[in-house]
């Protein structure tokens, strides 16, 4: 389970560890953002 809360447009915060990060307006991850992420093995 992912515990994310949208703080503002494109700003997301993890409810568990309180980490704040950017993402899409309505979803935490975007297809463009995934293209810059390293591949998970």
C-alpha positions in Angstrom: 0.0 0.0 0.0 1.3 3.4 -0.9 0.4 6.2 1.6 0.6 9.4 -0.4 -1.2 12.6 0.1 -1.4 15.4 -2.5 -0.2 18.6 -0.8 -0.7 20.8 -3.9 -0.7 20.5 -7.6 2.3 18.3 -8.4 3.5 18.1 -4.8 3.1 14.8 -3.0 3.9 13.7 0.6 4.4 10.2 2.0 2.1 9.9 5.1 4.5 7.3 6.7 7.9 9.0 6.4 6.8 12.6 5.6 9.0 12.8 2.5 7.9 15.4 0.0 8.4 15.0 -3.7 7.1 16.2 -7.1 5.0 14.3 -9.5 2.0 14.8 -11.8 -1.0 17.0 -11.0 -3.3 14.0 -10.3 -1.0 11.1 -10.1 2.3 10.8 -8.1 4.2 9.4 -11.1 4.1 10.4 -14.8 5.2 8.6 -17.9 7.8 11.3 -18.5 9.1 11.0 -15.0 9.4 7.2 -15.3 11.7 7.6 -18.4 14.3 9.4 -16.2 14.1 6.8 -13.4 16.7 4.0 -13.3 15.3 0.6 -14.2 14.2 -1.6 -11.2 15.8 -5.0 -11.2 
